[in-house]
Amino acid sequence: MDLLFSVLIQAMQIYSWVLIIYILLSWFPGARESRFGEVLSRLAEPFLEPFRKIIPPLGMIDISPIVAILVLRFATSGLYELYYMLM
């Protein structure tokens, strides 16, 4: 049980870093079109897409990735709490 929670929490933390790096790639022209950017796109876009449908951009700024990262961090915290509650 410890190993399962540990792996899930670690995977969620790594995925949040994948999202952050993917968002930062938008600051560099052509970075998302690179091979690395395409791999990150395949990993990040399925999670970001529902948030983009719900939250409209504010002018030129898309805040949906920030909300997505917060949701993922809250889910990670919830998993921590569930783990300590069961132990």
N, C-alpha and C positions, 0 to 999 in steps of 0.2 A: 504494500500500500504506500509506503514511504517513497519507494522508487517511482511509482506511477505519478504521484503528486509532484515529486521533484522534476520529473521529465516534463510534465505538463506546464509547470511554472516556468521552467527554463525555456521551453519552446515558445511560450507566450512572450517572454522577455526578448528573445532573439527576434521574434516576429515584429515586435514594436520597434526594434532597431532597424529592421528591414524597411518598415514604413517610413521611419525618419530619414534614412538614407535615400529612399525613393523620392521623398518630398524635396530633399536638398538637391537632387539631380535636376529639378526643374529650374534651378537658378543658373545652371550652366547650359549654354546653347548646344544642342546636339547630343547632350549626355544621355538622354533617354532613348536615343536612336542607336546608341552603342550596344554591343552584345551584352554588357553588364546591365545596362539600362533595360534592355528587353527582358532579361531574366528577372530583374526586380519587378518589372511591370506585370509579368505573369504571376508573380507571387502576391503583389500588393493590390492590383486592380480588383480581383474578386471580392476582397474585403471592403475596399473603398467605394465601390459602385453603389451599394445601397445607401450609403451616407450622402453621396452626391445626388441621388434621386430625391432625398428628403430635404437637404439643406441647400438652398440656392446660393450661388456666389454673391459676395458683396462687392459689386463693381468688378474689379479685376482680381479680387482676392477670393480664393476658394478656402473656406474655413472647415470644410467637411473632413479633411485629413486630420486636423487637430482634434475634432470631436471623435473621430474614429480611434485615434491613439488614446484619448482619455477613456473611452469605453473599454478598450483593451486593457488599459492599466487598472481600471476599476474591476474588471473581470479577474485579472490576476490577483488583486487584493482580496476579492471575494473567495478565490480559490485558496489563498493563504488562510483566511479565516475559517473556511470549511475544513481545511486540513487540521488546524489547531483545535477546532471544536470536536472533531472525531477522535483526536488523540487524547 
